């Protein structure tokens, strides 16, 4: 069994996640719809290259059910902080 690198783990946990998340959101916001679409297609094709059977029908049904539950939750949530 490999010994756990506790210093590396502490460094990872100690990152400024809020700052990194804000930077990532900012970078994503600047991308065009076309660029975001190209990235999504590239990700899909990458997965298909290693898992051509994905997504199967069961996975698709589960994914749709998750989206439907999220949509229902969002519809019931107050519109706090949105302008």
HELIX and SHEET records of a PDB file:
HELIX    1   1 UNK A    6  UNK A   13  1                                   8    
HELIX    2   2 UNK A   17  UNK A   30  1                                  14    
HELIX    3   3 UNK A   33  UNK A   50  1                                  18    
HELIX    4   4 UNK A   57  UNK A   76  1                                  20    
END                                                                             
